[in-house]
Each structure stands twice: as C-alpha cells, then as structure tokens.
Amino acid sequence: MDLTERQKEITEAALNLIAEQGIQNLTIRNLSKAIGVTEAAIYRHFSSKQEIIHALLLLCEEAVEWDENLRGWAALRSFALGRISLILQRPELSRVFFSEEIFQNDEECRAMLQEMTLQHKGCLKDRFLEAQEDGELRRDIPLDTLFCLVFGPVRLLIKQWGLRNGAFDLKQRGMELLDTLKMILHPAE
C-alpha cells in the first residue's frame, strides 16, 4: 500500500491512539487532536475511520519481514523472529498486532484480519510440511495442529510482553520458546 507522508503520519497516530487508549477512542476528533490538525484535514487524506484502520492493518502486515528463501523449521523460525523483531522496533504493536478482539465489531476489519491469517497459515503450513519431510518435525501431528502449537505460544509471548510493558527480553524468550518447541516436536530417534 502506497501512502503519502501525511497518511503515514495519520496512521502512526491512529496506532498510538489505539495502543494507549483502545480502539473505542480512535475517533477522527481524537486523531485530529493528536496530530494537531482539523478533522477536515484528516478527511482530505482518508475518507473514513474505517479506511485509516484498513491502512493500519496493511502497514502492519507489510512491515513484517522474513526470509522466504528458507525452508522448513528455519523458515518458521525466521517468520516468528521477524514478528518479534517488529514488535521490538515498534512496542505499541504488541497491543494491537495480535488483538483481533479490538476489531470484532467491525466486519470489514475482521474479514481483512481473517484473510491475512489464512494467507500466513497457508504459507507456513508449507514450511511445516517441509520440516516434516526433512525429518525436523514429527509427521504424526496434523499441519493445522502444528500451526497452533508453534504460533499460539509465540502470540501469547508477544501479548504478555506488551501487557508487561517489555519487562523481559522478548527476543531471548522467543528464541528459547522456539528451541523448546522444536525439541518437543522433533521426531523420536
């Protein structure tokens, strides 16, 4: 998504407002106050609050980097650590990124989040399959279950870190978690 500098500024302010005060306080009025412009100025860049939220979700999605050239467990680890790196760079995302419940009353946002999740899941399931084929992960665990077993704890760790205002080393705990999961899910010798 190509945004103008002003649209990026508005989106950043929206992210901060949601992280600090919750989505219920994301209004055009509060957003205009946070940026120091009129409400009309916001509407020159976005047609609605909905459009701002969509831009925010897409920016969050585009900000995640991981090495798609990796295979199997290395690719899965890269994806998880990419999420953690993004959160470390932008701590406010920890309160928004994995908080689908804040969008539950917005059908369009829910649908958008669901589509993003399904895309990730599809791509990651291919990496899980590679890891199984390469003997890195047990073959008797269904791919959907592997997805939940690995990325459920990663999401929880990120949420805990955000709720505790970064009280622990997220990267270190993330690597420990991934190493432990790999050990647990590795096929018996």
Rosetta constraint file for C-alpha pairs under 8 A:
AtomPair CA 1 CA 55 HARMONIC 7.61 0.50
AtomPair CA 1 CA 58 HARMONIC 6.99 0.50
AtomPair CA 1 CA 59 HARMONIC 7.31 0.50
AtomPair CA 3 CA 7 HARMONIC 5.62 0.50
AtomPair CA 3 CA 8 HARMONIC 6.07 0.50
AtomPair CA 4 CA 8 HARMONIC 6.22 0.50
AtomPair CA 5 CA 9 HARMONIC 6.22 0.50
AtomPair CA 6 CA 10 HARMONIC 6.20 0.50
AtomPair CA 6 CA 45 HARMONIC 7.44 0.50
AtomPair CA 7 CA 11 HARMONIC 6.05 0.50
AtomPair CA 7 CA 45 HARMONIC 6.12 0.50
AtomPair CA 7 CA 46 HARMONIC 7.58 0.50
AtomPair CA 8 CA 12 HARMONIC 6.02 0.50
AtomPair CA 9 CA 13 HARMONIC 6.18 0.50
AtomPair CA 10 CA 14 HARMONIC 6.14 0.50
AtomPair CA 10 CA 31 HARMONIC 7.49 0.50
AtomPair CA 10 CA 35 HARMONIC 7.26 0.50
AtomPair CA 10 CA 42 HARMONIC 7.51 0.50
AtomPair CA 10 CA 52 HARMONIC 7.78 0.50
AtomPair CA 11 CA 15 HARMONIC 6.19 0.50
AtomPair CA 11 CA 52 HARMONIC 6.25 0.50
AtomPair CA 11 CA 53 HARMONIC 7.76 0.50
AtomPair CA 11 CA 55 HARMONIC 6.95 0.50
AtomPair CA 11 CA 56 HARMONIC 5.72 0.50
AtomPair CA 12 CA 16 HARMONIC 6.26 0.50
AtomPair CA 12 CA 56 HARMONIC 7.82 0.50
AtomPair CA 13 CA 17 HARMONIC 6.04 0.50
AtomPair CA 13 CA 31 HARMONIC 6.71 0.50
AtomPair CA 13 CA 34 HARMONIC 6.77 0.50
AtomPair CA 13 CA 35 HARMONIC 6.84 0.50
AtomPair CA 14 CA 18 HARMONIC 6.12 0.50
AtomPair CA 14 CA 26 HARMONIC 6.66 0.50
AtomPair CA 14 CA 31 HARMONIC 6.44 0.50
AtomPair CA 14 CA 52 HARMONIC 7.60 0.50
AtomPair CA 14 CA 53 HARMONIC 7.82 0.50
AtomPair CA 14 CA 56 HARMONIC 7.75 0.50
AtomPair CA 15 CA 19 HARMONIC 6.10 0.50
AtomPair CA 15 CA 56 HARMONIC 7.04 0.50
AtomPair CA 15 CA 92 HARMONIC 7.40 0.50
AtomPair CA 15 CA 93 HARMONIC 7.60 0.50
AtomPair CA 15 CA 96 HARMONIC 7.73 0.50
AtomPair CA 16 CA 20 HARMONIC 6.00 0.50
AtomPair CA 16 CA 92 HARMONIC 6.59 0.50
AtomPair CA 17 CA 21 HARMONIC 5.66 0.50
AtomPair CA 17 CA 22 HARMONIC 6.88 0.50
AtomPair CA 17 CA 23 HARMONIC 7.55 0.50
AtomPair CA 17 CA 25 HARMONIC 7.26 0.50
AtomPair CA 17 CA 26 HARMONIC 6.30 0.50
AtomPair CA 17 CA 31 HARMONIC 7.48 0.50
AtomPair CA 18 CA 22 HARMONIC 4.34 0.50
AtomPair CA 18 CA 23 HARMONIC 4.72 0.50
AtomPair CA 18 CA 24 HARMONIC 7.84 0.50
AtomPair CA 18 CA 25 HARMONIC 7.05 0.50
AtomPair CA 18 CA 26 HARMONIC 6.19 0.50
AtomPair CA 18 CA 96 HARMONIC 7.23 0.50
AtomPair CA 19 CA 23 HARMONIC 7.86 0.50
AtomPair CA 19 CA 92 HARMONIC 5.61 0.50
AtomPair CA 19 CA 93 HARMONIC 7.24 0.50
AtomPair CA 19 CA 95 HARMONIC 5.53 0.50
AtomPair CA 19 CA 96 HARMONIC 6.26 0.50
AtomPair CA 21 CA 25 HARMONIC 6.00 0.50
AtomPair CA 21 CA 26 HARMONIC 7.94 0.50
AtomPair CA 22 CA 26 HARMONIC 7.15 0.50
AtomPair CA 22 CA 102 HARMONIC 7.69 0.50
AtomPair CA 23 CA 102 HARMONIC 6.28 0.50
AtomPair CA 23 CA 103 HARMONIC 7.90 0.50
AtomPair CA 25 CA 30 HARMONIC 7.14 0.50
AtomPair CA 26 CA 30 HARMONIC 6.44 0.50
AtomPair CA 26 CA 31 HARMONIC 6.67 0.50
AtomPair CA 26 CA 49 HARMONIC 7.98 0.50
AtomPair CA 27 CA 31 HARMONIC 5.99 0.50
AtomPair CA 27 CA 49 HARMONIC 6.98 0.50
AtomPair CA 28 CA 32 HARMONIC 5.96 0.50
AtomPair CA 28 CA 39 HARMONIC 6.11 0.50
AtomPair CA 28 CA 42 HARMONIC 7.23 0.50
AtomPair CA 28 CA 49 HARMONIC 6.57 0.50
AtomPair CA 29 CA 33 HARMONIC 6.31 0.50
AtomPair CA 29 CA 39 HARMONIC 6.00 0.50
AtomPair CA 30 CA 34 HARMONIC 6.14 0.50
AtomPair CA 31 CA 35 HARMONIC 6.30 0.50
AtomPair CA 31 CA 39 HARMONIC 8.00 0.50
AtomPair CA 32 CA 36 HARMONIC 5.71 0.50
AtomPair CA 32 CA 37 HARMONIC 5.07 0.50
AtomPair CA 32 CA 38 HARMONIC 5.55 0.50
AtomPair CA 32 CA 39 HARMONIC 5.38 0.50
AtomPair CA 32 CA 41 HARMONIC 7.90 0.50
AtomPair CA 32 CA 42 HARMONIC 6.66 0.50
AtomPair CA 33 CA 37 HARMONIC 6.48 0.50
AtomPair CA 33 CA 38 HARMONIC 7.55 0.50
AtomPair CA 37 CA 41 HARMONIC 6.22 0.50
AtomPair CA 37 CA 42 HARMONIC 7.46 0.50
AtomPair CA 38 CA 42 HARMONIC 6.84 0.50
AtomPair CA 39 CA 43 HARMONIC 6.50 0.50
AtomPair CA 40 CA 44 HARMONIC 6.39 0.50
AtomPair CA 41 CA 45 HARMONIC 7.08 0.50
AtomPair CA 42 CA 46 HARMONIC 6.24 0.50
AtomPair CA 43 CA 47 HARMONIC 5.36 0.50
AtomPair CA 43 CA 48 HARMONIC 6.84 0.50
AtomPair CA 46 CA 51 HARMONIC 6.15 0.50
AtomPair CA 46 CA 52 HARMONIC 6.39 0.50
AtomPair CA 47 CA 51 HARMONIC 6.46 0.50
AtomPair CA 48 CA 52 HARMONIC 6.66 0.50
AtomPair CA 49 CA 53 HARMONIC 6.33 0.50
AtomPair CA 50 CA 54 HARMONIC 6.21 0.50
AtomPair CA 51 CA 55 HARMONIC 6.17 0.50
AtomPair CA 52 CA 56 HARMONIC 6.13 0.50
AtomPair CA 53 CA 57 HARMONIC 6.20 0.50
AtomPair CA 53 CA 109 HARMONIC 7.59 0.50
AtomPair CA 54 CA 58 HARMONIC 6.21 0.50
AtomPair CA 54 CA 109 HARMONIC 6.77 0.50
AtomPair CA 54 CA 112 HARMONIC 7.97 0.50
AtomPair CA 55 CA 59 HARMONIC 6.04 0.50
AtomPair CA 56 CA 60 HARMONIC 6.21 0.50
AtomPair CA 57 CA 61 HARMONIC 6.21 0.50
AtomPair CA 57 CA 113 HARMONIC 7.81 0.50
AtomPair CA 58 CA 62 HARMONIC 6.07 0.50
AtomPair CA 59 CA 63 HARMONIC 6.03 0.50
AtomPair CA 60 CA 64 HARMONIC 6.96 0.50
AtomPair CA 60 CA 97 HARMONIC 7.35 0.50
AtomPair CA 61 CA 116 HARMONIC 7.85 0.50
AtomPair CA 63 CA 86 HARMONIC 7.26 0.50
AtomPair CA 64 CA 82 HARMONIC 6.11 0.50
AtomPair CA 64 CA 83 HARMONIC 6.12 0.50
AtomPair CA 64 CA 86 HARMONIC 6.42 0.50
AtomPair CA 65 CA 79 HARMONIC 7.40 0.50
AtomPair CA 65 CA 82 HARMONIC 5.54 0.50
AtomPair CA 65 CA 83 HARMONIC 7.66 0.50
AtomPair CA 66 CA 75 HARMONIC 7.73 0.50
AtomPair CA 66 CA 78 HARMONIC 5.48 0.50
AtomPair CA 66 CA 79 HARMONIC 5.13 0.50
AtomPair CA 66 CA 82 HARMONIC 5.49 0.50
AtomPair CA 67 CA 75 HARMONIC 6.67 0.50
AtomPair CA 67 CA 78 HARMONIC 6.33 0.50
AtomPair CA 67 CA 79 HARMONIC 7.44 0.50
AtomPair CA 68 CA 75 HARMONIC 6.71 0.50
AtomPair CA 69 CA 75 HARMONIC 7.62 0.50
AtomPair CA 70 CA 74 HARMONIC 5.98 0.50
AtomPair CA 70 CA 75 HARMONIC 4.72 0.50
AtomPair CA 71 CA 75 HARMONIC 5.08 0.50
AtomPair CA 71 CA 76 HARMONIC 8.00 0.50
AtomPair CA 71 CA 127 HARMONIC 6.21 0.50
AtomPair CA 71 CA 130 HARMONIC 6.67 0.50
AtomPair CA 71 CA 131 HARMONIC 7.47 0.50
AtomPair CA 72 CA 76 HARMONIC 6.51 0.50
AtomPair CA 72 CA 127 HARMONIC 4.58 0.50
AtomPair CA 72 CA 128 HARMONIC 5.93 0.50
AtomPair CA 72 CA 129 HARMONIC 7.24 0.50
AtomPair CA 72 CA 130 HARMONIC 4.69 0.50
AtomPair CA 72 CA 131 HARMONIC 4.01 0.50
AtomPair CA 72 CA 132 HARMONIC 7.71 0.50
AtomPair CA 72 CA 134 HARMONIC 7.40 0.50
AtomPair CA 72 CA 136 HARMONIC 7.66 0.50
AtomPair CA 73 CA 77 HARMONIC 5.99 0.50
AtomPair CA 73 CA 127 HARMONIC 6.89 0.50
AtomPair CA 73 CA 128 HARMONIC 6.99 0.50
AtomPair CA 73 CA 130 HARMONIC 7.89 0.50
AtomPair CA 73 CA 131 HARMONIC 5.42 0.50
AtomPair CA 73 CA 136 HARMONIC 6.86 0.50
AtomPair CA 74 CA 78 HARMONIC 6.07 0.50
AtomPair CA 75 CA 79 HARMONIC 6.19 0.50
AtomPair CA 75 CA 127 HARMONIC 6.55 0.50
AtomPair CA 76 CA 80 HARMONIC 6.34 0.50
AtomPair CA 76 CA 124 HARMONIC 6.75 0.50
AtomPair CA 76 CA 127 HARMONIC 6.48 0.50
AtomPair CA 76 CA 128 HARMONIC 7.46 0.50
AtomPair CA 77 CA 81 HARMONIC 6.02 0.50
AtomPair CA 77 CA 178 HARMONIC 6.93 0.50
AtomPair CA 78 CA 82 HARMONIC 5.87 0.50
AtomPair CA 79 CA 83 HARMONIC 6.44 0.50
AtomPair CA 80 CA 84 HARMONIC 6.39 0.50
AtomPair CA 80 CA 151 HARMONIC 7.60 0.50
AtomPair CA 80 CA 154 HARMONIC 7.06 0.50
AtomPair CA 81 CA 85 HARMONIC 5.98 0.50
AtomPair CA 81 CA 171 HARMONIC 7.48 0.50
AtomPair CA 81 CA 174 HARMONIC 7.24 0.50
AtomPair CA 81 CA 175 HARMONIC 7.66 0.50
AtomPair CA 82 CA 86 HARMONIC 6.18 0.50
AtomPair CA 83 CA 87 HARMONIC 6.32 0.50
AtomPair CA 84 CA 88 HARMONIC 6.19 0.50
AtomPair CA 84 CA 158 HARMONIC 7.22 0.50
AtomPair CA 84 CA 170 HARMONIC 7.12 0.50
AtomPair CA 84 CA 171 HARMONIC 6.48 0.50
AtomPair CA 84 CA 174 HARMONIC 7.39 0.50
AtomPair CA 85 CA 89 HARMONIC 6.22 0.50
AtomPair CA 85 CA 171 HARMONIC 7.38 0.50
AtomPair CA 86 CA 90 HARMONIC 6.03 0.50
AtomPair CA 87 CA 91 HARMONIC 5.01 0.50
AtomPair CA 87 CA 92 HARMONIC 7.51 0.50
AtomPair CA 87 CA 93 HARMONIC 5.91 0.50
AtomPair CA 87 CA 94 HARMONIC 5.92 0.50
AtomPair CA 87 CA 158 HARMONIC 7.77 0.50
AtomPair CA 88 CA 170 HARMONIC 7.64 0.50
AtomPair CA 90 CA 94 HARMONIC 7.85 0.50
AtomPair CA 91 CA 95 HARMONIC 7.88 0.50
AtomPair CA 91 CA 162 HARMONIC 7.03 0.50
AtomPair CA 91 CA 166 HARMONIC 7.86 0.50
AtomPair CA 92 CA 96 HARMONIC 7.05 0.50
AtomPair CA 92 CA 162 HARMONIC 7.71 0.50
AtomPair CA 93 CA 97 HARMONIC 5.17 0.50
AtomPair CA 94 CA 98 HARMONIC 6.88 0.50
AtomPair CA 94 CA 158 HARMONIC 6.23 0.50
AtomPair CA 94 CA 159 HARMONIC 5.98 0.50
AtomPair CA 94 CA 161 HARMONIC 7.55 0.50
AtomPair CA 94 CA 162 HARMONIC 5.03 0.50
AtomPair CA 95 CA 99 HARMONIC 6.56 0.50
AtomPair CA 95 CA 159 HARMONIC 6.89 0.50
AtomPair CA 95 CA 162 HARMONIC 5.96 0.50
AtomPair CA 95 CA 163 HARMONIC 7.43 0.50
AtomPair CA 96 CA 100 HARMONIC 7.77 0.50
AtomPair CA 96 CA 102 HARMONIC 7.89 0.50
AtomPair CA 98 CA 155 HARMONIC 6.71 0.50
AtomPair CA 98 CA 159 HARMONIC 7.14 0.50
AtomPair CA 99 CA 103 HARMONIC 7.78 0.50
AtomPair CA 100 CA 104 HARMONIC 6.56 0.50
AtomPair CA 100 CA 110 HARMONIC 7.38 0.50
AtomPair CA 100 CA 113 HARMONIC 7.47 0.50
AtomPair CA 103 CA 107 HARMONIC 7.92 0.50
AtomPair CA 103 CA 109 HARMONIC 6.10 0.50
AtomPair CA 103 CA 110 HARMONIC 6.04 0.50
AtomPair CA 104 CA 109 HARMONIC 7.87 0.50
AtomPair CA 104 CA 110 HARMONIC 6.12 0.50
AtomPair CA 105 CA 110 HARMONIC 7.96 0.50
AtomPair CA 106 CA 110 HARMONIC 6.11 0.50
AtomPair CA 107 CA 111 HARMONIC 6.05 0.50
AtomPair CA 108 CA 112 HARMONIC 6.11 0.50
AtomPair CA 109 CA 113 HARMONIC 6.06 0.50
AtomPair CA 110 CA 114 HARMONIC 6.01 0.50
AtomPair CA 111 CA 115 HARMONIC 6.13 0.50
AtomPair CA 112 CA 116 HARMONIC 6.26 0.50
AtomPair CA 113 CA 117 HARMONIC 6.09 0.50
AtomPair CA 114 CA 118 HARMONIC 6.12 0.50
AtomPair CA 115 CA 119 HARMONIC 6.19 0.50
AtomPair CA 116 CA 120 HARMONIC 6.29 0.50
AtomPair CA 117 CA 121 HARMONIC 5.97 0.50
AtomPair CA 118 CA 122 HARMONIC 6.01 0.50
AtomPair CA 119 CA 123 HARMONIC 6.29 0.50
AtomPair CA 120 CA 124 HARMONIC 5.90 0.50
AtomPair CA 121 CA 125 HARMONIC 5.78 0.50
AtomPair CA 121 CA 147 HARMONIC 7.24 0.50
AtomPair CA 122 CA 126 HARMONIC 6.60 0.50
AtomPair CA 123 CA 127 HARMONIC 6.80 0.50
AtomPair CA 124 CA 128 HARMONIC 6.20 0.50
AtomPair CA 124 CA 147 HARMONIC 7.54 0.50
AtomPair CA 125 CA 129 HARMONIC 6.12 0.50
AtomPair CA 125 CA 143 HARMONIC 6.02 0.50
AtomPair CA 125 CA 144 HARMONIC 7.43 0.50
AtomPair CA 125 CA 147 HARMONIC 6.98 0.50
AtomPair CA 126 CA 130 HARMONIC 6.25 0.50
AtomPair CA 127 CA 131 HARMONIC 6.16 0.50
AtomPair CA 128 CA 132 HARMONIC 6.21 0.50
AtomPair CA 128 CA 137 HARMONIC 7.72 0.50
AtomPair CA 128 CA 143 HARMONIC 6.62 0.50
AtomPair CA 128 CA 146 HARMONIC 7.36 0.50
AtomPair CA 128 CA 147 HARMONIC 7.79 0.50
AtomPair CA 129 CA 133 HARMONIC 6.10 0.50
AtomPair CA 129 CA 143 HARMONIC 7.15 0.50
AtomPair CA 130 CA 134 HARMONIC 5.99 0.50
AtomPair CA 131 CA 135 HARMONIC 6.21 0.50
AtomPair CA 131 CA 136 HARMONIC 4.96 0.50
AtomPair CA 131 CA 137 HARMONIC 5.57 0.50
AtomPair CA 132 CA 136 HARMONIC 5.71 0.50
AtomPair CA 132 CA 137 HARMONIC 4.72 0.50
AtomPair CA 132 CA 138 HARMONIC 5.95 0.50
AtomPair CA 132 CA 139 HARMONIC 5.43 0.50
AtomPair CA 133 CA 139 HARMONIC 7.79 0.50
AtomPair CA 135 CA 186 HARMONIC 7.73 0.50
AtomPair CA 135 CA 187 HARMONIC 6.96 0.50
AtomPair CA 136 CA 182 HARMONIC 7.83 0.50
AtomPair CA 136 CA 186 HARMONIC 5.70 0.50
AtomPair CA 136 CA 187 HARMONIC 6.97 0.50
AtomPair CA 137 CA 182 HARMONIC 7.24 0.50
AtomPair CA 137 CA 185 HARMONIC 5.41 0.50
AtomPair CA 137 CA 186 HARMONIC 4.52 0.50
AtomPair CA 137 CA 187 HARMONIC 5.68 0.50
AtomPair CA 138 CA 185 HARMONIC 5.85 0.50
AtomPair CA 138 CA 186 HARMONIC 5.53 0.50
AtomPair CA 138 CA 187 HARMONIC 4.50 0.50
AtomPair CA 138 CA 188 HARMONIC 7.91 0.50
AtomPair CA 139 CA 187 HARMONIC 7.62 0.50
AtomPair CA 141 CA 145 HARMONIC 6.52 0.50
AtomPair CA 141 CA 146 HARMONIC 6.47 0.50
AtomPair CA 142 CA 146 HARMONIC 6.31 0.50
AtomPair CA 143 CA 147 HARMONIC 6.16 0.50
AtomPair CA 144 CA 148 HARMONIC 6.46 0.50
AtomPair CA 145 CA 149 HARMONIC 6.03 0.50
AtomPair CA 146 CA 150 HARMONIC 6.08 0.50
AtomPair CA 147 CA 151 HARMONIC 5.84 0.50
AtomPair CA 147 CA 152 HARMONIC 7.62 0.50
AtomPair CA 148 CA 152 HARMONIC 5.06 0.50
AtomPair CA 149 CA 153 HARMONIC 6.90 0.50
AtomPair CA 150 CA 154 HARMONIC 6.68 0.50
AtomPair CA 150 CA 178 HARMONIC 7.65 0.50
AtomPair CA 150 CA 181 HARMONIC 6.78 0.50
AtomPair CA 151 CA 155 HARMONIC 6.03 0.50
AtomPair CA 152 CA 156 HARMONIC 6.24 0.50
AtomPair CA 153 CA 157 HARMONIC 6.00 0.50
AtomPair CA 153 CA 177 HARMONIC 7.92 0.50
AtomPair CA 154 CA 158 HARMONIC 6.33 0.50
AtomPair CA 154 CA 174 HARMONIC 6.99 0.50
AtomPair CA 154 CA 177 HARMONIC 7.65 0.50
AtomPair CA 155 CA 159 HARMONIC 6.21 0.50
AtomPair CA 156 CA 160 HARMONIC 6.06 0.50
AtomPair CA 157 CA 161 HARMONIC 6.15 0.50
AtomPair CA 157 CA 170 HARMONIC 7.77 0.50
AtomPair CA 157 CA 174 HARMONIC 7.39 0.50
AtomPair CA 158 CA 162 HARMONIC 6.24 0.50
AtomPair CA 158 CA 170 HARMONIC 7.37 0.50
AtomPair CA 159 CA 163 HARMONIC 6.11 0.50
AtomPair CA 160 CA 164 HARMONIC 6.04 0.50
AtomPair CA 161 CA 165 HARMONIC 6.13 0.50
AtomPair CA 161 CA 166 HARMONIC 5.00 0.50
AtomPair CA 161 CA 167 HARMONIC 6.54 0.50
AtomPair CA 161 CA 168 HARMONIC 6.82 0.50
AtomPair CA 161 CA 170 HARMONIC 6.74 0.50
AtomPair CA 162 CA 166 HARMONIC 5.85 0.50
AtomPair CA 166 CA 170 HARMONIC 7.42 0.50
AtomPair CA 168 CA 173 HARMONIC 7.88 0.50
AtomPair CA 169 CA 173 HARMONIC 6.18 0.50
AtomPair CA 170 CA 174 HARMONIC 5.80 0.50
AtomPair CA 171 CA 175 HARMONIC 6.17 0.50
AtomPair CA 172 CA 176 HARMONIC 6.19 0.50
AtomPair CA 173 CA 177 HARMONIC 5.99 0.50
AtomPair CA 174 CA 178 HARMONIC 6.17 0.50
AtomPair CA 175 CA 179 HARMONIC 6.05 0.50
AtomPair CA 176 CA 180 HARMONIC 6.07 0.50
AtomPair CA 177 CA 181 HARMONIC 6.09 0.50
AtomPair CA 178 CA 182 HARMONIC 6.09 0.50
AtomPair CA 179 CA 183 HARMONIC 6.23 0.50
AtomPair CA 180 CA 184 HARMONIC 6.19 0.50
AtomPair CA 181 CA 185 HARMONIC 5.97 0.50
AtomPair CA 182 CA 186 HARMONIC 5.77 0.50
